[in-house]
Amino acid sequence: MRVEFTKEMRKDYLILAPNMLGIHFELLKQVFIINGYNFDILTNDGPSVVNAGLEHVHNDTCYPALLVIGQLIDALNSGKYDVNKVALMVPQTGGGCRASNYIHLLRKALEKAGYSQVPVISLNLSGLEKNSGFKFTFTMIMQAMMALAYGDLMMFLDNQIKPYEVEVGSSRKVIDRWVVELADQFKNGKGFSRKDFSKNTKLMAQDFAKIKLDKTIKKTKVGIVGEIYAKYSKLANNHLEEFLFSQGCEVNVPGIVPFMLFKIDNRRDDVVLYDGSKLKKAVATVLFDYVEGVETAMIQSIADVKCFNLPTSYKHIRSLVDGVIGYGNKMGEGWFLVAEMMELAESGYGNIVCCQPFGCLPNHIVGKGMTRIIKKLYPNANIVPIDYDPGATRVNQENRIKLMLSNANYSVNV
């Protein structure tokens, strides 16, 4: 039985959401708060989360579903929250991925765990479910896009700086300071306009550029791609970025803004390839142009300081797969996963870890299935697919990555 999140609940219920991107989601939390919601992002991690997922979800379901549900139920079990004054939020894409069914699995799990009174809110842009106490308005969508773009810039620069910083933790201090600064701006209705965004990102880039670096240190450049949750979530990929950093790597994790452009662009491709609503295409084009403008401003802010590698624009990423894989291949990460691997190889991050939840069929096809073609096009590509699921041991995953790194270092030295 579905429990609706009502207008009355909005006043004193706390909404909990699973985590995926640390910097981005901290800013995204502020968007919900300024729009009148009591909101928090979960940070619980470790075996208790996995065990809660295994206990309440069939172990053959996709790993992201198991972890998301496990993290939410583990939080309810912690005693930290009033389970009669809390609501849970999960995203629904409305596409062919099983992620669209997380919400139904979560409600079954809540009933099994004794929390059937807890309402579950669907965060979607497709009108799949509605709640009288929650509306994801067009303004909130635009604000969320801007928050994610701020997160992309900080993540991108942090990954270029952290392996070389003279004073360990300098980059993290800049991030923490800007998260607080942006939260204050959001509360005062600032930071969301294109003008504010350009100003803030230029100042951010300048702050990162002031950090003292030692570039004489030799680092192996590694890119991370894969299914979106496994790619970004520390919980899902066993803190992959931290592991690679400990192995002497400079990591490149492509941002989420190009992925959002990919999802919006799919709406336009649907009309071109399969016919459909011209109105939906027009609305998608307006949103696409807005987000692309934000992406352009972010790239320009980094270019202005003249000391960092630049993120690649979505337009160029899309162009790479023309003639390699069809734009109608969009289940899971679709053609975009292939394009990201090609872009990483092109930009000097040919050592690539492709994170795949076991049983995520679309990503195994466009991830593992396209590896040979990518290597033919980019001989420098050194790709290792890593499966993540409850039965895969962290030691085995890390040993496979170490083998990939040893091959990378051998190729450089030969």
C-alpha positions as a Markdown table, in Angstrom:
| # | Residue | x | y | z |
|---|---|---|---|---|
| 1 | Met | 0.0 | 0.0 | 0.0 |
| 2 | Arg | 1.4 | 3.4 | -1.0 |
| 3 | Val | 1.6 | 6.1 | 1.7 |
| 4 | Glu | 1.3 | 9.6 | 0.2 |
| 5 | Phe | 3.5 | 12.4 | 1.3 |
| 6 | Thr | 0.9 | 15.0 | 2.2 |
| 7 | Lys | 0.9 | 18.8 | 2.6 |
| 8 | Glu | 0.6 | 18.3 | 6.3 |
| 9 | Met | 3.7 | 16.1 | 6.4 |
| 10 | Arg | 5.7 | 18.8 | 4.7 |
| 11 | Lys | 5.7 | 20.9 | 7.8 |
| 12 | Asp | 7.4 | 18.6 | 10.2 |
| 13 | Tyr | 8.6 | 15.5 | 8.3 |
| 14 | Leu | 12.3 | 15.0 | 7.5 |
| 15 | Ile | 13.0 | 13.8 | 3.9 |
| 16 | Leu | 16.0 | 11.4 | 3.7 |
| 17 | Ala | 17.7 | 10.7 | 0.3 |
| 18 | Pro | 20.5 | 8.2 | -0.6 |
| 19 | Asn | 23.9 | 9.6 | -1.4 |
| 20 | Met | 25.8 | 9.3 | -4.6 |
| 21 | Leu | 28.0 | 12.4 | -5.1 |
| 22 | Gly | 29.4 | 14.0 | -2.0 |
| 23 | Ile | 30.0 | 17.6 | -3.1 |
| 24 | His | 27.1 | 17.7 | -5.6 |
| 25 | Phe | 24.5 | 16.3 | -3.2 |
| 26 | Glu | 25.5 | 18.6 | -0.4 |
| 27 | Leu | 24.7 | 21.5 | -2.6 |
| 28 | Leu | 21.6 | 19.8 | -3.9 |
| 29 | Lys | 20.4 | 19.4 | -0.4 |
| 30 | Gln | 20.4 | 23.2 | 0.0 |
| 31 | Val | 18.1 | 23.5 | -3.1 |
| 32 | Phe | 15.4 | 21.4 | -1.3 |
| 33 | Ile | 15.9 | 23.3 | 2.0 |
| 34 | Ile | 15.5 | 26.8 | 0.4 |
| 35 | Asn | 12.3 | 25.5 | -1.2 |
| 36 | Gly | 10.7 | 24.7 | 2.1 |
| 37 | Tyr | 11.6 | 21.0 | 2.7 |
| 38 | Asn | 13.3 | 19.5 | 5.7 |
| 39 | Phe | 15.9 | 17.5 | 3.9 |
| 40 | Asp | 19.0 | 15.5 | 4.5 |
| 41 | Ile | 21.4 | 13.3 | 2.5 |
| 42 | Leu | 22.5 | 10.0 | 4.1 |
| 43 | Thr | 26.2 | 9.3 | 4.7 |
| 44 | Asn | 25.9 | 5.9 | 6.4 |
| 45 | Asp | 28.4 | 3.4 | 4.9 |
| 46 | Gly | 29.9 | 0.0 | 5.5 |
| 47 | Pro | 28.7 | -3.6 | 5.9 |
| 48 | Ser | 25.5 | -2.7 | 7.8 |
| 49 | Val | 24.2 | -1.0 | 4.6 |
| 50 | Val | 24.9 | -4.0 | 2.4 |
| 51 | Asn | 23.5 | -6.4 | 5.0 |
| 52 | Ala | 20.3 | -4.3 | 5.3 |
| 53 | Gly | 19.9 | -4.5 | 1.5 |
| 54 | Leu | 20.6 | -8.2 | 1.4 |
| 55 | Glu | 18.1 | -8.8 | 4.2 |
| 56 | His | 15.2 | -6.9 | 2.5 |
| 57 | Val | 15.9 | -7.2 | -1.2 |
| 58 | His | 16.4 | -10.3 | -3.3 |
| 59 | Asn | 20.2 | -10.7 | -4.0 |
| 60 | Asp | 19.6 | -11.1 | -7.7 |
| 61 | Thr | 18.3 | -7.5 | -8.0 |
| 62 | Cys | 20.7 | -4.9 | -9.3 |
| 63 | Tyr | 23.4 | -3.8 | -6.9 |
| 64 | Pro | 22.5 | -0.1 | -6.9 |
| 65 | Ala | 18.9 | -0.9 | -5.9 |
| 66 | Leu | 20.2 | -3.2 | -3.1 |
| 67 | Leu | 22.5 | -0.4 | -1.8 |
| 68 | Val | 20.0 | 2.4 | -2.1 |
| 69 | Ile | 17.4 | 0.5 | -0.2 |
| 70 | Gly | 20.0 | -0.9 | 2.2 |
| 71 | Gln | 21.2 | 2.6 | 3.0 |
| 72 | Leu | 17.7 | 3.9 | 3.6 |
| 73 | Ile | 16.6 | 1.0 | 5.9 |
| 74 | Asp | 19.9 | 1.1 | 7.7 |
| 75 | Ala | 19.3 | 4.7 | 8.5 |
| 76 | Leu | 15.8 | 3.9 | 9.9 |
| 77 | Asn | 17.3 | 1.1 | 12.0 |
| 78 | Ser | 20.0 | 3.4 | 13.4 |
| 79 | Gly | 17.6 | 5.1 | 15.9 |
| 80 | Lys | 18.8 | 8.5 | 14.7 |
| 81 | Tyr | 15.5 | 9.4 | 13.2 |
| 82 | Asp | 11.8 | 9.4 | 14.3 |
| 83 | Val | 10.4 | 6.8 | 12.0 |
| 84 | Asn | 7.0 | 8.3 | 12.4 |
| 85 | Lys | 8.2 | 11.7 | 11.2 |
| 86 | Val | 10.4 | 10.8 | 8.3 |
| 87 | Ala | 9.9 | 10.3 | 4.5 |
| 88 | Leu | 12.3 | 8.7 | 2.0 |
| 89 | Met | 13.1 | 9.9 | -1.5 |
| 90 | Val | 14.3 | 7.9 | -4.5 |
| 91 | Pro | 14.7 | 8.9 | -8.2 |
| 92 | Gln | 12.6 | 7.3 | -10.9 |
| 93 | Thr | 13.9 | 7.6 | -14.5 |
| 94 | Gly | 10.9 | 6.2 | -16.2 |
| 95 | Gly | 13.2 | 4.5 | -18.7 |
| 96 | Gly | 14.0 | 0.9 | -19.5 |
| 97 | Cys | 16.5 | 0.6 | -16.6 |
| 98 | Arg | 15.4 | -1.4 | -13.5 |
| 99 | Ala | 16.0 | 1.8 | -11.5 |
| 100 | Ser | 12.5 | 2.8 | -12.3 |
| 101 | Asn | 11.3 | 0.0 | -10.1 |
| 102 | Tyr | 13.5 | 0.8 | -7.0 |
| 103 | Ile | 10.5 | 2.6 | -5.5 |
| 104 | His | 8.3 | -0.5 | -5.5 |
| 105 | Leu | 11.1 | -2.7 | -4.1 |
| 106 | Leu | 11.7 | -0.1 | -1.4 |
| 107 | Arg | 8.0 | -0.1 | -0.3 |
| 108 | Lys | 8.1 | -3.9 | -0.1 |
| 109 | Ala | 11.3 | -3.7 | 1.9 |
| 110 | Leu | 9.8 | -1.1 | 4.3 |
| 111 | Glu | 6.8 | -3.3 | 4.9 |
| 112 | Lys | 9.0 | -6.3 | 5.6 |
| 113 | Ala | 11.2 | -4.2 | 8.0 |
| 114 | Gly | 8.2 | -2.9 | 9.9 |
| 115 | Tyr | 8.2 | 0.6 | 8.5 |
| 116 | Ser | 5.1 | 0.5 | 6.3 |
| 117 | Gln | 4.0 | 3.9 | 7.7 |
| 118 | Val | 7.0 | 5.7 | 6.1 |
| 119 | Pro | 6.0 | 7.5 | 2.9 |
| 120 | Val | 8.3 | 7.2 | -0.2 |
| 121 | Ile | 8.6 | 10.2 | -2.6 |
| 122 | Ser | 9.4 | 9.6 | -6.2 |
| 123 | Leu | 11.8 | 12.2 | -7.7 |
| 124 | Asn | 11.0 | 12.1 | -11.4 |
| 125 | Leu | 10.4 | 14.4 | -14.4 |
| 126 | Ser | 8.0 | 12.0 | -16.1 |
| 127 | Gly | 4.9 | 12.4 | -13.9 |
| 128 | Leu | 5.2 | 8.8 | -12.8 |
| 129 | Glu | 4.0 | 9.5 | -9.2 |
| 130 | Lys | 2.7 | 12.6 | -7.5 |
| 131 | Asn | 2.4 | 13.6 | -3.9 |
| 132 | Ser | 0.4 | 16.6 | -2.7 |
| 133 | Gly | 3.2 | 17.6 | -0.3 |
| 134 | Phe | 6.0 | 17.5 | -2.8 |
| 135 | Lys | 6.4 | 19.2 | -6.2 |
| 136 | Phe | 9.6 | 19.2 | -8.2 |
| 137 | Thr | 9.0 | 22.6 | -9.9 |
| 138 | Phe | 10.7 | 24.0 | -13.0 |
| 139 | Thr | 12.5 | 26.5 | -10.8 |
| 140 | Met | 13.8 | 23.7 | -8.6 |
| 141 | Ile | 15.0 | 21.8 | -11.7 |
| 142 | Met | 17.0 | 24.8 | -12.9 |
| 143 | Gln | 18.4 | 25.4 | -9.4 |
| 144 | Ala | 19.4 | 21.7 | -9.1 |
| 145 | Met | 21.1 | 21.8 | -12.5 |
| 146 | Met | 23.1 | 24.8 | -11.3 |
| 147 | Ala | 24.1 | 23.1 | -8.0 |
| 148 | Leu | 25.3 | 20.0 | -10.0 |
| 149 | Ala | 27.4 | 22.2 | -12.2 |
| 150 | Tyr | 29.1 | 23.8 | -9.2 |
| 151 | Gly | 29.8 | 20.3 | -7.9 |
| 152 | Asp | 31.3 | 19.3 | -11.3 |
| 153 | Leu | 33.7 | 22.2 | -11.3 |
| 154 | Met | 34.9 | 21.5 | -7.8 |
| 155 | Met | 35.2 | 17.7 | -8.4 |
| 156 | Phe | 37.1 | 18.2 | -11.6 |
| 157 | Leu | 39.6 | 20.6 | -10.2 |
| 158 | Asp | 40.0 | 18.7 | -6.9 |
| 159 | Asn | 41.0 | 15.6 | -8.9 |
| 160 | Gln | 43.7 | 17.5 | -10.8 |
| 161 | Ile | 45.1 | 19.1 | -7.7 |
| 162 | Lys | 44.9 | 16.5 | -4.9 |
| 163 | Pro | 47.6 | 14.2 | -6.2 |
| 164 | Tyr | 50.1 | 17.0 | -6.4 |
| 165 | Glu | 49.3 | 19.4 | -3.6 |
| 166 | Val | 52.2 | 20.4 | -1.4 |
| 167 | Glu | 50.1 | 20.8 | 1.7 |
| 168 | Val | 47.8 | 17.8 | 2.0 |
| 169 | Gly | 44.1 | 18.8 | 2.4 |
| 170 | Ser | 44.5 | 22.2 | 0.7 |
| 171 | Ser | 42.0 | 21.4 | -2.1 |
| 172 | Arg | 39.5 | 20.0 | 0.4 |
| 173 | Lys | 39.6 | 23.3 | 2.4 |
| 174 | Val | 38.7 | 25.2 | -0.7 |
| 175 | Ile | 35.8 | 22.9 | -1.4 |
| 176 | Asp | 34.5 | 23.1 | 2.2 |
| 177 | Arg | 34.7 | 26.9 | 2.1 |
| 178 | Trp | 32.8 | 27.1 | -1.2 |
| 179 | Val | 30.1 | 24.7 | -0.1 |
| 180 | Val | 29.4 | 27.0 | 2.9 |
| 181 | Glu | 29.6 | 30.1 | 0.7 |
| 182 | Leu | 27.1 | 28.7 | -1.9 |
| 183 | Ala | 24.7 | 27.5 | 0.8 |
| 184 | Asp | 24.6 | 31.1 | 2.2 |
| 185 | Gln | 24.1 | 32.5 | -1.3 |
| 186 | Phe | 21.3 | 30.0 | -2.0 |
| 187 | Lys | 19.5 | 31.0 | 1.3 |
| 188 | Asn | 19.6 | 34.6 | 0.1 |
| 189 | Gly | 18.3 | 33.9 | -3.4 |
| 190 | Lys | 21.7 | 34.2 | -5.0 |
| 191 | Gly | 24.0 | 31.9 | -6.9 |
| 192 | Phe | 21.5 | 30.6 | -9.4 |
| 193 | Ser | 21.6 | 33.2 | -12.2 |
| 194 | Arg | 23.9 | 32.8 | -15.1 |
| 195 | Lys | 25.7 | 36.0 | -14.0 |
| 196 | Asp | 26.2 | 34.7 | -10.4 |
| 197 | Phe | 27.3 | 31.3 | -11.7 |
| 198 | Ser | 30.0 | 32.8 | -14.0 |
| 199 | Lys | 31.2 | 35.1 | -11.1 |
| 200 | Asn | 31.3 | 32.3 | -8.6 |
| 201 | Thr | 33.0 | 29.7 | -10.8 |
| 202 | Lys | 35.7 | 32.2 | -11.9 |
| 203 | Leu | 36.5 | 32.9 | -8.2 |
| 204 | Met | 36.4 | 29.1 | -7.4 |
| 205 | Ala | 38.9 | 28.4 | -10.2 |
| 206 | Gln | 41.1 | 31.2 | -9.0 |
| 207 | Asp | 41.1 | 29.8 | -5.4 |
| 208 | Phe | 42.1 | 26.3 | -6.7 |
| 209 | Ala | 44.8 | 27.9 | -8.9 |
| 210 | Lys | 46.4 | 29.4 | -5.8 |
| 211 | Ile | 47.1 | 26.0 | -4.3 |
| 212 | Lys | 50.8 | 25.1 | -4.4 |
| 213 | Leu | 51.5 | 22.0 | -6.4 |
| 214 | Asp | 54.5 | 19.7 | -7.0 |
| 215 | Lys | 54.2 | 18.5 | -10.6 |
| 216 | Thr | 57.5 | 16.7 | -10.5 |
| 217 | Ile | 55.6 | 13.8 | -8.9 |
| 218 | Lys | 54.9 | 11.2 | -11.5 |
| 219 | Lys | 51.3 | 10.0 | -11.5 |
| 220 | Thr | 49.4 | 7.4 | -13.5 |
| 221 | Lys | 46.3 | 9.0 | -15.2 |
| 222 | Val | 43.2 | 6.9 | -14.7 |
| 223 | Gly | 39.6 | 7.6 | -15.8 |
| 224 | Ile | 36.5 | 6.2 | -14.1 |
| 225 | Val | 33.3 | 5.4 | -16.1 |
| 226 | Gly | 30.4 | 3.0 | -15.8 |
| 227 | Glu | 26.8 | 2.8 | -14.6 |
| 228 | Ile | 26.1 | 6.1 | -13.0 |
| 229 | Tyr | 25.6 | 4.9 | -9.4 |
| 230 | Ala | 28.6 | 2.6 | -9.4 |
| 231 | Lys | 30.7 | 5.2 | -11.1 |
| 232 | Tyr | 30.1 | 8.0 | -8.5 |
| 233 | Ser | 29.0 | 6.3 | -5.3 |
| 234 | Lys | 31.8 | 5.5 | -2.8 |
| 235 | Leu | 29.5 | 3.0 | -1.2 |
| 236 | Ala | 29.0 | 1.2 | -4.5 |
| 237 | Asn | 32.5 | 1.2 | -5.8 |
| 238 | Asn | 34.3 | 0.5 | -2.5 |
| 239 | His | 35.9 | 4.0 | -2.4 |
| 240 | Leu | 37.5 | 3.6 | -5.8 |
| 241 | Glu | 38.8 | 7.1 | -6.1 |
| 242 | Glu | 40.5 | 6.9 | -2.7 |
| 243 | Phe | 42.1 | 3.6 | -3.7 |
| 244 | Leu | 43.4 | 4.9 | -7.0 |
| 245 | Phe | 44.8 | 8.0 | -5.2 |
| 246 | Ser | 46.6 | 5.7 | -2.7 |
| 247 | Gln | 48.1 | 3.9 | -5.7 |
| 248 | Gly | 49.7 | 7.1 | -7.0 |
| 249 | Cys | 47.1 | 8.0 | -9.6 |
| 250 | Glu | 45.6 | 11.2 | -10.9 |
| 251 | Val | 41.9 | 10.4 | -11.4 |
| 252 | Asn | 39.5 | 11.8 | -13.9 |
| 253 | Val | 35.8 | 11.3 | -13.1 |
| 254 | Pro | 33.7 | 12.8 | -15.9 |
| 255 | Gly | 31.1 | 15.2 | -14.5 |
| 256 | Ile | 27.4 | 14.7 | -14.2 |
| 257 | Val | 26.3 | 17.8 | -16.3 |
| 258 | Pro | 27.3 | 16.1 | -19.6 |
| 259 | Phe | 25.2 | 13.0 | -18.4 |
| 260 | Met | 22.2 | 15.3 | -17.7 |
| 261 | Leu | 22.7 | 16.8 | -21.2 |
| 262 | Phe | 22.7 | 13.2 | -22.6 |
| 263 | Lys | 19.4 | 12.4 | -20.8 |
| 264 | Ile | 17.8 | 15.6 | -22.1 |
| 265 | Asp | 19.2 | 15.0 | -25.6 |
| 266 | Asn | 17.6 | 11.6 | -25.6 |
| 267 | Arg | 14.2 | 13.2 | -25.6 |
| 268 | Arg | 15.1 | 15.1 | -28.8 |
| 269 | Asp | 16.6 | 12.0 | -30.4 |
| 270 | Asp | 13.4 | 10.0 | -29.7 |
| 271 | Val | 11.5 | 12.5 | -31.9 |
| 272 | Val | 14.1 | 12.3 | -34.7 |
| 273 | Leu | 14.5 | 8.6 | -34.7 |
| 274 | Tyr | 11.1 | 7.3 | -33.7 |
| 275 | Asp | 8.7 | 10.2 | -34.2 |
| 276 | Gly | 6.9 | 11.7 | -31.3 |
| 277 | Ser | 5.7 | 14.9 | -29.7 |
| 278 | Lys | 7.2 | 18.0 | -31.2 |
| 279 | Leu | 6.2 | 19.9 | -28.1 |
| 280 | Lys | 8.3 | 17.6 | -25.9 |
| 281 | Lys | 11.2 | 18.1 | -28.2 |
| 282 | Ala | 10.8 | 21.9 | -28.0 |
| 283 | Val | 10.7 | 21.8 | -24.2 |
| 284 | Ala | 13.7 | 19.5 | -24.1 |
| 285 | Thr | 15.5 | 21.9 | -26.4 |
| 286 | Val | 14.9 | 24.9 | -24.1 |
| 287 | Leu | 16.2 | 22.9 | -21.1 |
| 288 | Phe | 19.1 | 21.5 | -23.2 |
| 289 | Asp | 20.2 | 25.0 | -24.3 |
| 290 | Tyr | 20.1 | 26.3 | -20.7 |
| 291 | Val | 22.2 | 23.5 | -19.3 |
| 292 | Glu | 24.6 | 23.6 | -22.2 |
| 293 | Gly | 25.0 | 27.4 | -21.5 |
| 294 | Val | 25.9 | 26.5 | -17.9 |
| 295 | Glu | 28.4 | 23.9 | -19.1 |
| 296 | Thr | 30.0 | 26.5 | -21.4 |
| 297 | Ala | 30.3 | 29.0 | -18.6 |
| 298 | Met | 31.9 | 26.4 | -16.3 |
| 299 | Ile | 34.5 | 25.4 | -18.9 |
| 300 | Gln | 35.3 | 29.1 | -19.6 |
| 301 | Ser | 35.9 | 29.8 | -15.9 |
| 302 | Ile | 38.5 | 27.0 | -15.8 |
| 303 | Ala | 40.1 | 28.2 | -19.1 |
| 304 | Asp | 40.5 | 31.7 | -17.7 |
| 305 | Val | 43.0 | 30.6 | -15.1 |
| 306 | Lys | 45.1 | 28.9 | -17.7 |
| 307 | Cys | 46.6 | 26.2 | -15.5 |
| 308 | Phe | 44.2 | 23.3 | -15.6 |
| 309 | Asn | 43.1 | 20.7 | -18.2 |
| 310 | Leu | 39.6 | 21.6 | -19.4 |
| 311 | Pro | 36.5 | 19.4 | -19.2 |
| 312 | Thr | 35.3 | 18.3 | -22.6 |
| 313 | Ser | 32.0 | 19.7 | -23.8 |
| 314 | Tyr | 29.0 | 17.4 | -24.3 |
| 315 | Lys | 28.8 | 18.4 | -27.9 |
| 316 | His | 32.3 | 17.0 | -28.6 |
| 317 | Ile | 31.7 | 13.9 | -26.5 |
| 318 | Arg | 28.6 | 13.2 | -28.6 |
| 319 | Ser | 30.5 | 13.7 | -31.9 |
| 320 | Leu | 33.1 | 11.0 | -31.0 |
| 321 | Val | 30.7 | 8.1 | -31.4 |
| 322 | Asp | 29.2 | 9.2 | -34.7 |
| 323 | Gly | 29.6 | 6.1 | -36.9 |
| 324 | Val | 30.7 | 3.9 | -33.9 |
| 325 | Ile | 27.4 | 3.3 | -32.1 |
| 326 | Gly | 23.9 | 4.5 | -32.8 |
| 327 | Tyr | 22.3 | 7.4 | -30.9 |
| 328 | Gly | 19.2 | 5.2 | -30.4 |
| 329 | Asn | 21.3 | 3.0 | -28.0 |
| 330 | Lys | 20.4 | 4.7 | -24.8 |
| 331 | Met | 19.4 | 2.1 | -22.2 |
| 332 | Gly | 21.4 | 2.5 | -19.1 |
| 333 | Glu | 24.3 | 4.8 | -20.0 |
| 334 | Gly | 23.9 | 3.8 | -23.7 |
| 335 | Trp | 26.2 | 5.3 | -26.3 |
| 336 | Phe | 27.3 | 7.9 | -23.7 |
| 337 | Leu | 29.4 | 5.3 | -21.9 |
| 338 | Val | 31.2 | 4.5 | -25.0 |
| 339 | Ala | 31.7 | 8.2 | -25.8 |
| 340 | Glu | 33.1 | 8.8 | -22.3 |
| 341 | Met | 35.7 | 6.1 | -22.7 |
| 342 | Met | 36.7 | 7.5 | -26.1 |
| 343 | Glu | 37.0 | 11.0 | -24.7 |
| 344 | Leu | 39.1 | 9.8 | -21.8 |
| 345 | Ala | 41.5 | 8.0 | -24.1 |
| 346 | Glu | 41.6 | 11.1 | -26.4 |
| 347 | Ser | 42.5 | 13.4 | -23.5 |
| 348 | Gly | 45.3 | 11.3 | -22.0 |
| 349 | Tyr | 43.4 | 9.2 | -19.5 |
| 350 | Gly | 43.5 | 6.0 | -21.5 |
| 351 | Asn | 43.8 | 3.8 | -18.3 |
| 352 | Ile | 40.1 | 3.3 | -17.6 |
| 353 | Val | 38.1 | 1.5 | -14.9 |
| 354 | Cys | 34.6 | 0.7 | -16.1 |
| 355 | Cys | 32.4 | 0.1 | -13.0 |
| 356 | Gln | 29.5 | -2.2 | -13.7 |
| 357 | Pro | 26.9 | -3.6 | -11.3 |
| 358 | Phe | 26.7 | -7.4 | -11.9 |
| 359 | Gly | 23.7 | -8.1 | -14.1 |
| 360 | Cys | 23.3 | -4.6 | -15.5 |
| 361 | Leu | 22.8 | -5.8 | -19.0 |
| 362 | Pro | 22.8 | -2.6 | -21.0 |
| 363 | Asn | 26.1 | -1.5 | -19.4 |
| 364 | His | 27.8 | -4.9 | -20.0 |
| 365 | Ile | 26.8 | -4.6 | -23.7 |
| 366 | Val | 28.0 | -1.0 | -24.3 |
| 367 | Gly | 30.8 | -1.3 | -21.7 |
| 368 | Lys | 32.5 | -4.7 | -22.1 |
| 369 | Gly | 30.9 | -5.2 | -25.5 |
| 370 | Met | 32.5 | -2.1 | -27.0 |
| 371 | Thr | 36.0 | -2.4 | -25.5 |
| 372 | Arg | 37.6 | -4.1 | -28.5 |
| 373 | Ile | 36.3 | -1.4 | -30.9 |
| 374 | Ile | 37.5 | 1.4 | -28.5 |
| 375 | Lys | 41.0 | -0.2 | -28.3 |
| 376 | Lys | 41.1 | -0.4 | -32.1 |
| 377 | Leu | 40.3 | 3.3 | -32.4 |
| 378 | Tyr | 42.5 | 4.3 | -29.4 |
| 379 | Pro | 45.5 | 1.9 | -29.1 |
| 380 | Asn | 46.5 | 3.7 | -25.8 |
| 381 | Ala | 43.2 | 2.6 | -24.2 |
| 382 | Asn | 43.9 | 0.2 | -21.2 |
| 383 | Ile | 40.4 | -0.7 | -20.0 |
| 384 | Val | 39.4 | -2.9 | -17.1 |
| 385 | Pro | 35.7 | -3.7 | -16.4 |
| 386 | Ile | 35.1 | -4.3 | -12.7 |
| 387 | Asp | 31.9 | -5.9 | -11.5 |
| 388 | Tyr | 30.4 | -4.7 | -8.2 |
| 389 | Asp | 27.9 | -6.8 | -6.3 |
| 390 | Pro | 27.5 | -8.3 | -2.8 |
| 391 | Gly | 29.4 | -11.4 | -3.6 |
| 392 | Ala | 32.4 | -9.6 | -5.2 |
| 393 | Thr | 35.3 | -9.1 | -2.8 |
| 394 | Arg | 37.0 | -5.8 | -2.5 |
| 395 | Val | 40.4 | -7.5 | -2.6 |
| 396 | Asn | 39.7 | -9.2 | -5.9 |
| 397 | Gln | 38.4 | -5.9 | -7.4 |
| 398 | Glu | 41.5 | -4.0 | -6.2 |
| 399 | Asn | 43.9 | -6.7 | -7.5 |
| 400 | Arg | 42.4 | -6.5 | -11.0 |
| 401 | Ile | 42.8 | -2.7 | -10.9 |
| 402 | Lys | 46.4 | -3.1 | -9.7 |
| 403 | Leu | 47.1 | -5.4 | -12.7 |
| 404 | Met | 45.7 | -2.7 | -15.0 |
| 405 | Leu | 48.0 | -0.1 | -13.4 |
| 406 | Ser | 51.0 | -2.4 | -13.7 |
| 407 | Asn | 50.2 | -2.8 | -17.4 |
| 408 | Ala | 49.9 | 1.0 | -17.7 |
| 409 | Asn | 53.3 | 1.6 | -16.0 |
| 410 | Tyr | 55.0 | -1.1 | -18.1 |
| 411 | Ser | 53.7 | 0.5 | -21.3 |
| 412 | Val | 55.1 | 3.9 | -20.2 |
| 413 | Asn | 58.5 | 2.5 | -19.3 |
| 414 | Val | 59.0 | 0.2 | -22.3 |
